Amino acid sequence: MSTKLIAHPRTDDPRSQADATDVILTGDRPTGSLHLGHYAGSLRSRLALQGRCEQTLLIADLQALTDSAGRAAHVAQHVPEVALDYLAVGIDPAQTTIAVQSRLPALACLAILYLDLVTVARLERNPTVKAEVELRGFERDIPAGFLCYPVSQAADITGFRATLVPVGDDQLPMIEQTNEIVRRVNRLGGPPVLTECRALLSSTPRLPGVDGRKASKSLGNAIPLSATNEEIHRLVMAMYTDPGHVRPSDPGRVEGNVVFAYLDAFDQDLAAVAELKERYRSGGLGDVPLKRRLVGVLEALVSPIRARRAELARDRGYVMDVLRAGSERANVTTEAALRDVRGAFALDA
């Protein structure tokens, strides 16, 4: 089955930040279907860079198990679901490799070696880990695998020798820790074997959930990429705006207003959005007309993705073939990186 590319609007062009020689790696944990936060945060960049750079999308099922070991079947079930989301938005497996983390044993070996170079104290200081621990309420009952998430991510990035990683700004500490590990490996002796990477930030680095909190599959406050028009309408109408904006004539706050955050991310008529902000701030614009505009914008974006996903879901064999072929290609790449790192650790002496 061929993959039909879908044209998507975007607010910036990440190609200006990428060189044709860059190697790109991004991924997602298969804990549920992807949502508009994923699209704004990195999927849009992946689409723009497709065909320009060597690119791999990694479905991180092993990392998903670090806090979902009791739901292993749920994680396994969502591996092809995430692949469906990738294909539905326009990721072309002929140009972008889609691989499954658990099918690449070299990544686990790299993570074990890197753990010898990282202290528990450093892992606990990682701001991304601290935020996720607080979100999940782990306190001191942190699964060891979850605490070591940055090391696993470093193994993924270096296993593919990635030089550019599209992320949201909340993931910048992960990039920093990856580069720390790269420098430590290169200081072990002999010629350097790894290259530091840099982050590619989206123009919408963190899209909020409909309730103003971080958009999350587990919190149920995100709009799925496969949402029906009815779901889009319901979720947009429930969006947090300005509690002080009781009447249309009341001046309203744009900052922290979820509706405007989504309009900034997805509405291509920037001049119209700027005018709406001015009217909202000065009074004279109610929340309902604003939300109706957003409903139309999101329906136009999501409808073709939803239709393409439904078409692909009828041929699961094709989806599984994409995952198998991509993982086989990725296995060759990651095994080569592991050989170099083993040499740095003098394991093949």
Kinemage of the C-alpha trace (Angstrom):
@kinemage 1
@onewidth
@group {chain A} dominant
@subgroup {mainchain}
@vectorlist {calphas} color= white
{ca met a 1} P 0.000 0.000 0.000
{ca ser a 2} L 1.344 3.426 -0.906
{ca thr a 3} L 1.310 6.275 1.588
{ca lys a 4} L -0.469 9.373 0.387
{ca leu a 5} L 1.081 12.528 1.778
{ca ile a 6} L -1.364 14.982 3.318
{ca ala a 7} L -0.588 18.694 3.148
{ca his a 8} L -0.636 20.259 6.614
{ca pro a 9} L -0.376 23.918 7.595
{ca arg a 10} L 2.512 24.942 9.797
{ca thr a 11} L 3.656 28.139 11.400
{ca asp a 12} L 7.380 27.818 10.708
{ca asp a 13} L 9.775 25.940 8.466
{ca pro a 14} L 12.190 23.696 10.401
{ca arg a 15} L 14.139 23.059 7.212
{ca ser a 16} L 15.920 26.353 7.841
{ca gln a 17} L 17.413 24.790 10.990
{ca ala a 18} L 18.417 21.489 9.411
{ca asp a 19} L 21.214 20.582 7.055
{ca ala a 20} L 20.858 17.818 4.483
{ca thr a 21} L 23.599 15.919 6.342
{ca asp a 22} L 21.641 15.891 9.608
{ca val a 23} L 20.427 12.608 11.061
{ca ile a 24} L 17.084 12.991 12.821
{ca leu a 25} L 15.563 10.827 15.531
{ca thr a 26} L 12.283 11.318 17.332
{ca gly a 27} L 9.762 8.980 18.847
{ca asp a 28} L 6.716 8.426 20.982
{ca arg a 29} L 5.689 6.121 23.794
{ca pro a 30} L 2.873 3.776 22.713
{ca thr a 31} L 0.591 4.392 25.672
{ca gly a 32} L -2.322 5.662 23.583
{ca ser a 33} L -3.180 7.340 20.322
{ca leu a 34} L -1.274 10.505 19.461
{ca his a 35} L -2.922 13.906 19.871
{ca leu a 36} L -2.619 17.472 18.617
{ca gly a 37} L 0.074 18.206 21.195
{ca his a 38} L 2.287 15.622 19.486
{ca tyr a 39} L 1.465 17.123 16.109
{ca ala a 40} L 2.321 20.684 17.122
{ca gly a 41} L 5.325 19.651 19.197
{ca ser a 42} L 7.226 17.461 16.738
{ca leu a 43} L 5.140 15.673 14.097
{ca arg a 44} L 4.828 18.837 12.036
{ca ser a 45} L 8.618 19.203 12.048
{ca arg a 46} L 9.080 15.558 11.081
{ca leu a 47} L 6.839 16.017 8.070
{ca ala a 48} L 8.681 19.137 6.959
{ca leu a 49} L 12.055 17.397 7.182
{ca gln a 50} L 10.956 14.199 5.476
{ca gly a 51} L 12.976 13.586 2.347
{ca arg a 52} L 15.495 16.268 3.252
{ca cys a 53} L 17.392 14.408 5.997
{ca glu a 54} L 17.893 10.834 7.128
{ca gln a 55} L 15.083 10.368 9.659
{ca thr a 56} L 13.874 7.654 12.034
{ca leu a 57} L 10.739 7.573 14.164
{ca leu a 58} L 11.139 5.237 17.121
{ca ile a 59} L 8.103 3.738 18.837
{ca ala a 60} L 9.495 3.553 22.375
{ca asp a 61} L 7.658 0.572 23.845
{ca leu a 62} L 10.440 -0.286 26.304
{ca gln a 63} L 10.345 3.227 27.722
{ca ala a 64} L 6.564 3.009 27.960
{ca leu a 65} L 6.966 -0.032 30.204
{ca thr a 66} L 9.062 1.947 32.704
{ca asp a 67} L 5.851 3.237 34.278
{ca ser a 68} L 3.346 0.856 32.675
{ca ala a 69} L 4.800 -2.584 33.365
{ca gly a 70} L 1.455 -3.672 34.785
{ca arg a 71} L -0.182 -2.755 31.468
{ca ala a 72} L 2.213 -4.500 29.095
{ca ala a 73} L -0.597 -5.739 26.843
{ca his a 74} L -1.933 -2.185 26.559
{ca val a 75} L 1.503 -0.925 25.475
{ca ala a 76} L 1.902 -3.729 22.912
{ca gln a 77} L -1.557 -3.013 21.513
{ca his a 78} L -0.673 0.632 20.895
{ca val a 79} L 2.547 -0.003 18.962
{ca pro a 80} L 0.658 -0.408 15.653
{ca glu a 81} L -1.758 2.351 16.733
{ca val a 82} L 1.077 4.870 16.930
{ca ala a 83} L 2.361 3.624 13.572
{ca leu a 84} L -1.108 4.245 12.149
{ca asp a 85} L -1.014 7.799 13.456
{ca tyr a 86} L 2.365 8.362 11.812
{ca leu a 87} L 1.181 7.061 8.461
{ca ala a 88} L -2.121 8.928 8.684
{ca val a 89} L -0.483 12.344 9.079
{ca gly a 90} L 1.712 11.679 6.047
{ca ile a 91} L 4.875 9.959 7.262
{ca asp a 92} L 6.172 7.997 4.279
{ca pro a 93} L 8.062 4.784 5.197
{ca ala a 94} L 9.967 5.054 1.916
{ca gln a 95} L 11.542 8.266 3.219
{ca thr a 96} L 11.321 7.901 7.007
{ca thr a 97} L 12.202 4.743 8.942
{ca ile a 98} L 9.603 3.677 11.519
{ca ala a 99} L 11.122 1.263 14.048
{ca val a 100} L 10.122 -0.406 17.323
{ca gln a 101} L 12.478 0.076 20.260
{ca ser a 102} L 12.124 -3.433 21.717
{ca arg a 103} L 13.201 -4.957 18.392
{ca leu a 104} L 16.592 -3.225 18.609
{ca pro a 105} L 18.657 -5.056 21.264
{ca ala a 106} L 21.663 -2.790 20.718
{ca leu a 107} L 19.763 0.079 22.352
{ca ala a 108} L 19.363 -1.847 25.597
{ca cys a 109} L 23.075 -2.717 25.590
{ca leu a 110} L 23.997 0.931 25.065
{ca ala a 111} L 21.739 1.986 27.939
{ca ile a 112} L 23.420 -0.490 30.308
{ca leu a 113} L 26.876 0.816 29.376
{ca tyr a 114} L 25.792 4.451 29.782
{ca leu a 115} L 24.362 3.757 33.245
{ca asp a 116} L 27.946 3.252 34.416
{ca leu a 117} L 28.646 6.890 33.519
{ca val a 118} L 25.653 8.505 35.260
{ca thr a 119} L 24.922 8.954 38.958
{ca val a 120} L 21.547 8.558 40.634
{ca ala a 121} L 21.844 12.121 41.914
{ca arg a 122} L 22.244 13.433 38.355
{ca leu a 123} L 19.186 11.513 37.199
{ca glu a 124} L 17.123 12.849 40.083
{ca arg a 125} L 18.148 16.421 39.224
{ca asn a 126} L 16.903 16.128 35.648
{ca pro a 127} L 14.015 18.656 35.483
{ca thr a 128} L 12.015 16.560 33.023
{ca val a 129} L 12.246 13.492 35.246
{ca lys a 130} L 11.325 15.537 38.324
{ca ala a 131} L 8.251 16.941 36.591
{ca glu a 132} L 7.106 13.532 35.374
{ca val a 133} L 7.653 11.953 38.803
{ca glu a 134} L 5.501 14.666 40.367
{ca leu a 135} L 2.823 14.272 37.685
{ca arg a 136} L 2.573 10.535 38.356
{ca gly a 137} L 2.735 10.879 42.147
{ca phe a 138} L 5.637 8.433 42.511
{ca glu a 139} L 7.319 10.338 45.354
{ca arg a 140} L 10.101 7.905 46.407
{ca asp a 141} L 8.476 4.842 44.834
{ca ile a 142} L 10.033 5.579 41.464
{ca pro a 143} L 10.506 2.567 39.176
{ca ala a 144} L 14.235 2.289 38.503
{ca gly a 145} L 13.600 2.052 34.792
{ca phe a 146} L 11.621 5.306 34.865
{ca leu a 147} L 14.385 7.117 36.744
{ca cys a 148} L 16.818 5.961 34.060
{ca tyr a 149} L 14.610 7.220 31.228
{ca pro a 150} L 17.188 9.896 30.197
{ca val a 151} L 19.840 7.206 29.785
{ca ser a 152} L 17.549 5.115 27.615
{ca gln a 153} L 16.829 8.179 25.521
{ca ala a 154} L 20.556 8.853 25.186
{ca ala a 155} L 20.986 5.278 23.954
{ca asp a 156} L 18.297 5.842 21.337
{ca ile a 157} L 19.793 9.107 20.087
{ca thr a 158} L 23.371 7.866 19.934
{ca gly a 159} L 22.337 4.457 18.620
{ca phe a 160} L 21.114 6.197 15.496
{ca arg a 161} L 23.964 8.752 15.591
{ca ala a 162} L 21.294 11.455 15.539
{ca thr a 163} L 22.475 15.033 15.213
{ca leu a 164} L 19.068 16.758 15.329
{ca val a 165} L 16.165 15.844 17.617
{ca pro a 166} L 12.776 17.593 17.207
{ca val a 167} L 11.398 18.076 20.741
{ca gly a 168} L 9.282 20.312 22.902
{ca asp a 169} L 11.073 22.632 25.288
{ca asp a 170} L 10.199 20.348 28.214
{ca gln a 171} L 12.575 17.768 26.709
{ca leu a 172} L 15.637 20.039 26.536
{ca pro a 173} L 17.100 18.572 29.767
{ca met a 174} L 17.071 15.165 28.047
{ca ile a 175} L 19.155 16.533 25.172
{ca glu a 176} L 21.574 18.110 27.656
{ca gln a 177} L 22.012 14.831 29.524
{ca thr a 178} L 22.503 12.917 26.279
{ca asn a 179} L 25.350 15.229 25.323
{ca glu a 180} L 26.903 14.800 28.776
{ca ile a 181} L 26.943 11.041 28.185
{ca val a 182} L 28.430 11.515 24.703
{ca arg a 183} L 31.294 13.555 26.170
{ca arg a 184} L 31.926 10.944 28.873
{ca val a 185} L 32.059 8.110 26.334
{ca asn a 186} L 34.436 10.079 24.118
{ca arg a 187} L 36.763 10.668 27.093
{ca leu a 188} L 37.142 6.962 27.803
{ca gly a 189} L 40.124 6.758 25.464
{ca gly a 190} L 40.901 6.434 21.808
{ca pro a 191} L 39.269 8.494 19.050
{ca pro a 192} L 35.781 9.958 19.732
{ca val a 193} L 33.039 7.565 18.665
{ca leu a 194} L 29.896 9.632 19.318
{ca thr a 195} L 28.622 13.030 18.186
{ca glu a 196} L 26.627 15.506 20.241
{ca cys a 197} L 23.113 16.347 19.083
{ca arg a 198} L 21.072 19.516 19.100
{ca ala a 199} L 17.378 20.148 19.666
{ca leu a 200} L 14.965 21.337 17.018
{ca leu a 201} L 12.235 23.273 18.825
{ca ser a 202} L 8.777 23.725 17.384
{ca ser a 203} L 7.158 27.143 17.162
{ca thr a 204} L 4.550 25.575 19.506
{ca pro a 205} L 6.826 23.816 21.997
{ca arg a 206} L 4.120 22.908 24.493
{ca leu a 207} L 0.442 22.829 23.596
{ca pro a 208} L -1.796 22.826 26.698
{ca gly a 209} L -4.637 20.426 27.322
{ca val a 210} L -8.219 21.658 27.121
{ca asp a 211} L -8.153 22.311 30.882
{ca gly a 212} L -4.970 24.388 30.771
{ca arg a 213} L -2.756 21.638 32.182
{ca lys a 214} L -0.140 19.808 30.138
{ca ala a 215} L -1.822 17.889 27.322
{ca ser a 216} L -1.677 14.222 28.269
{ca lys a 217} L -3.233 10.984 27.107
{ca ser a 218} L -3.468 9.815 30.717
{ca leu a 219} L -5.273 12.979 31.846
{ca gly a 220} L -7.805 12.737 29.009
{ca asn a 221} L -7.420 16.449 28.267
{ca ala a 222} L -5.954 16.173 24.763
{ca ile a 223} L -7.577 16.118 21.317
{ca pro a 224} L -6.616 12.891 19.512
{ca leu a 225} L -5.435 13.023 15.913
{ca ser a 226} L -8.290 10.604 15.162
{ca ala a 227} L -10.962 12.661 16.956
{ca thr a 228} L -14.421 12.825 15.366
{ca asn a 229} L -16.000 16.177 14.630
{ca glu a 230} L -18.283 15.600 17.603
{ca glu a 231} L -15.286 15.010 19.898
{ca ile a 232} L -13.560 18.116 18.576
{ca his a 233} L -16.660 20.213 19.225
{ca arg a 234} L -17.102 18.837 22.742
{ca leu a 235} L -13.460 19.299 23.733
{ca val a 236} L -13.141 22.784 22.262
{ca met a 237} L -16.327 23.951 23.957
{ca ala a 238} L -14.866 22.693 27.251
{ca met a 239} L -11.619 24.619 26.781
{ca tyr a 240} L -10.328 26.855 29.558
{ca thr a 241} L -10.414 30.531 28.587
{ca asp a 242} L -10.475 33.458 31.036
{ca pro a 243} L -12.644 32.959 34.152
{ca gly a 244} L -12.931 36.731 34.485
{ca his a 245} L -14.415 37.059 31.003
{ca val a 246} L -18.028 36.538 32.034
{ca arg a 247} L -19.770 38.676 29.405
{ca pro a 248} L -18.690 39.381 25.808
{ca ser a 249} L -18.289 43.047 26.720
{ca asp a 250} L -15.771 42.212 29.478
{ca pro a 251} L -12.071 42.655 28.609
{ca gly a 252} L -10.435 39.233 28.433
{ca arg a 253} L -6.961 37.786 28.865
{ca val a 254} L -5.287 36.161 25.901
{ca glu a 255} L -2.294 34.881 27.866
{ca gly a 256} L -3.092 31.478 29.381
{ca asn a 257} L -6.228 31.209 27.243
{ca val a 258} L -6.244 27.697 25.755
{ca val a 259} L -8.397 28.660 22.761
{ca phe a 260} L -5.881 31.266 21.660
{ca ala a 261} L -3.017 28.806 22.221
{ca tyr a 262} L -4.655 26.443 19.716
{ca leu a 263} L -5.458 29.233 17.270
{ca asp a 264} L -1.817 30.340 17.402
{ca ala a 265} L -0.752 26.757 16.702
{ca phe a 266} L -3.152 25.852 13.892
{ca asp a 267} L -4.985 28.854 12.418
{ca gln a 268} L -3.141 29.960 9.285
{ca asp a 269} L -4.840 33.379 9.112
{ca leu a 270} L -2.425 35.136 11.452
{ca ala a 271} L -3.881 38.565 10.780
{ca ala a 272} L -7.375 37.383 11.718
{ca val a 273} L -6.083 35.808 14.935
{ca ala a 274} L -4.290 39.054 15.837
{ca glu a 275} L -7.538 40.972 15.299
{ca leu a 276} L -9.456 38.502 17.473
{ca lys a 277} L -6.907 38.965 20.245
{ca glu a 278} L -7.290 42.734 20.099
{ca arg a 279} L -11.095 42.502 20.249
{ca tyr a 280} L -10.946 39.991 23.097
{ca arg a 281} L -8.595 42.147 25.153
{ca ser a 282} L -10.655 45.293 24.686
{ca gly a 283} L -14.050 43.631 25.177
{ca gly a 284} L -16.689 42.853 22.606
{ca leu a 285} L -15.896 39.240 21.753
{ca gly a 286} L -17.434 36.268 23.529
{ca asp a 287} L -15.882 32.861 24.072
{ca val a 288} L -18.431 30.957 21.986
{ca pro a 289} L -17.690 32.625 18.605
{ca leu a 290} L -13.991 32.173 19.317
{ca lys a 291} L -14.446 28.489 20.040
{ca arg a 292} L -16.571 28.017 16.936
{ca arg a 293} L -13.766 29.378 14.814
{ca leu a 294} L -11.324 26.959 16.443
{ca val a 295} L -13.718 24.048 15.859
{ca gly a 296} L -13.653 24.827 12.138
{ca val a 297} L -9.859 25.094 12.057
{ca leu a 298} L -9.371 21.775 13.846
{ca glu a 299} L -11.997 19.928 11.830
{ca ala a 300} L -10.216 20.988 8.635
{ca leu a 301} L -6.903 19.700 10.022
{ca val a 302} L -8.071 16.444 11.608
{ca ser a 303} L -10.690 15.230 9.097
{ca pro a 304} L -8.229 14.090 6.378
{ca ile a 305} L -5.981 12.507 9.006
{ca arg a 306} L -8.945 10.587 10.439
{ca ala a 307} L -10.060 9.418 6.994
{ca arg a 308} L -6.560 8.266 6.046
{ca arg a 309} L -6.186 6.444 9.350
{ca ala a 310} L -9.454 4.568 8.815
{ca glu a 311} L -8.267 3.495 5.362
{ca leu a 312} L -4.921 2.254 6.697
{ca ala a 313} L -6.540 0.428 9.620
{ca arg a 314} L -8.272 -1.874 7.149
{ca asp a 315} L -4.874 -3.260 6.108
{ca arg a 316} L -3.080 -4.123 9.350
{ca gly a 317} L -0.718 -6.381 7.445
{ca tyr a 318} L 0.724 -3.362 5.676
{ca val a 319} L 1.255 -1.545 8.971
{ca met a 320} L 3.048 -4.553 10.484
{ca asp a 321} L 5.199 -4.874 7.340
{ca val a 322} L 6.236 -1.226 7.739
{ca leu a 323} L 7.269 -1.880 11.349
{ca arg a 324} L 9.174 -5.051 10.488
{ca ala a 325} L 11.083 -3.526 7.582
{ca gly a 326} L 11.877 -0.340 9.501
{ca ser a 327} L 13.103 -2.245 12.530
{ca glu a 328} L 15.346 -4.421 10.365
{ca arg a 329} L 16.974 -1.333 8.834
{ca ala a 330} L 17.328 0.304 12.231
{ca asn a 331} L 18.898 -2.829 13.692
{ca val a 332} L 21.823 -2.574 11.269
{ca thr a 333} L 22.414 1.066 12.231
{ca thr a 334} L 22.208 0.564 16.000
{ca glu a 335} L 24.401 -2.540 16.021
{ca ala a 336} L 27.141 -0.541 14.278
{ca ala a 337} L 26.912 2.194 16.907
{ca leu a 338} L 27.091 -0.409 19.696
{ca arg a 339} L 30.284 -1.878 18.218
{ca asp a 340} L 31.943 1.537 18.373
{ca val a 341} L 30.830 2.162 21.962
{ca arg a 342} L 31.954 -1.314 23.040
{ca gly a 343} L 35.358 -0.428 21.625
{ca ala a 344} L 35.447 2.764 23.684
{ca phe a 345} L 34.767 0.644 26.777
{ca ala a 346} L 37.563 -1.739 25.711
{ca leu a 347} L 35.104 -4.631 25.616
{ca asp a 348} L 36.414 -5.931 22.295
{ca ala a 349} L 40.095 -5.615 23.151
